[in-house]
Amino acid sequence: IVRLLQERGGQATEAERRALALYTGWGDTQVRKYALDWAGRPTSALRDAMGLSEDAPTDGEAVPAIAAIRRSVLNAHYTDLPVVRAMWDILLHLGLANLKAPRILEPSVGVGGFLGCAPIDAADILPEHMTAVELDPLTAAVCRAIYPRCDVRTGSFQDVSAGLPPVFDVVVGNVPFGDYRVSDASGAVPEACQQQIHDYFVCRAVTMLRPGGVAVLITSKGTLDKESDTVRRWLSQRAELVGAFRLPSDAFRANAGTEVTTDVLILRRFATESVGINPEWLDTSPATFTDNHGGERTATVNTYFISHPEHVLGEWCADKLSRWHAAGVRRRSGDPTAAEMLRAVIGRLPAGVLQRAK
């Protein structure tokens, strides 16, 4: 469909947009199982069908090179749409409808779930004021075809961000996770906050908020749980943690085929940098849980979740993705879905804190 759109010009039909909205990216485990070979390359049949090449993509190319697809596999895990809608509900509770045509940024947009779920009828949101960034050229082309009125940029967030509007009222999305660094020469974020890609995205997002603006982001639990408080301290000097919710590990299993414990962070930008404030979320504390063998285990988690156990949407358990004695969260028997649990606790957040810029 993307190739046909480029050949004929114009916008996608409603039927084409509905078909493109089913695209789940190359990070989905089921896609990798059936479409990629042992080396992470698309199978020969898929390469031939899509007209893929080994060459680097060129400007205006409809379908990207194999290298671009392989690069996107690490982080193309799209957010479950009920969770996306719950995050917009958080923003509505915080006061999104108070704003006049808010400027909104989605820094890792994927196929555009956050754009499509934006509560345009409940708030004064203009698609033309929604800016999105996507690393993978094919996924960006799909997103532009589905949401032609939105400003969808192709490239890495660290490279594209310098050319974006200077400030936003809201940043919303699911940032990429990974234990690898990002290189950003802009100086907006210090080296210490570039060591893990999820931390970088959260920190860079905060720098792009206007005073009083709010970021609602899904990130790895490592942002709050890691032993070093360097990233958290840098954030705490620039933004208030309005709230945080720890999601169960199966929150994205159905949509992205992956299980990982994540956090929803709600951060509100200060008007001026505040040095010397030491909120509780800088620290970590022990959490005790029963491991898979029935024994008692203790692991370190952010103190915020010890002080606010109702913000843990499930029960503590051993994190099966960690080689260390780390704590994850799983749903209890009989628990509702992650999205339902998240929506049920929105009322614990302060209402109306998101106001028009002065």
Secondary structure, 3 states (H helix, E strand, C coil): CHHHHHHHCCCCCHHHHHHHCCCCCCCCHHHHHHHECCCCCECHHHHHHHCCCCCCCCCCCCCCCHHHHHHHCCCCCCCCHHHHHHHHHHHHHHCHHHCECCCEEECCCCCCHHHHCCCCCCCECCHHHEEEEECCHHHHHHHHHHCCCCEEEECCHHHHHHHCCCCEEEEEEECCCCCCCCCCCCCCCCHHHCCCHHHHHHHHHHHCEEEEEEEEEEEECHHHHCCCCHHHHHHHCCEEEEEEEEECCCCCHHHHCCCCCEEEEEEEECCCCCCCCCCHHHCEEEEEEECCCCCEEEEEEEHHHHHCHHHECCEEEECCCCCCCCEEEECCCCCCCHHHHHHHCHHHCCCCCCCCCC
